[in-house]
Amino acid sequence: MYQGKKRSVIAALALLTIWPMAHHVIVRALDLNPWKWFGWSMYTVPPQRVRAFPYSLDDNRRLDPSRLPRREAQRLMQAYNDFSLLRLEFGPRVEPDGFAAALLAAFPEVNGVSIYIQRLGVDRATARVVELSLTDPPYTYRRDDLFE
């Protein structure tokens, strides 16, 4: 009985000792959010942020959701929030497909959109919030491809 408890305590201590290092390596290698996955990497940096910059493929103008009716702007913001939360958690493997579909639905006059995704976070060398990455080339979506 005593041996089983002792082994359990040793195993738990070993796991608690190894996991923070493993978490840090996994987060860095897979570009995951350090604030997720039960690790302590989150205490080393403030949470990252994702920003999206949508442009019309027709005339390369920036799409401005503030000019939309309130209900459409809310739907677009919800699609953006859904995308950005997933992107922060799972990294660049999450593409803005749903956000692009919402943009094309909100702007029916546009035949396609290009979306630049910017990831902001802390530069460990300077301790400043900087652009960590920017998609280049941008994600490109054409109305014909999404709404066939």
ABEGO torsion letter per residue (X at the ends): XAAAAAAAAAAAAAAAAAAAAAAAAAAAAAGBBAABGGBAAAAABBBBBBBBBBBBAAAGBBBBAAABBAAAAAAAAAAAAAAAAAAAAAEAABBAAAAAAAAAAABAABABBBBBBBBBBBBAAAGBBBBABBBOBBBBBBAAAABX
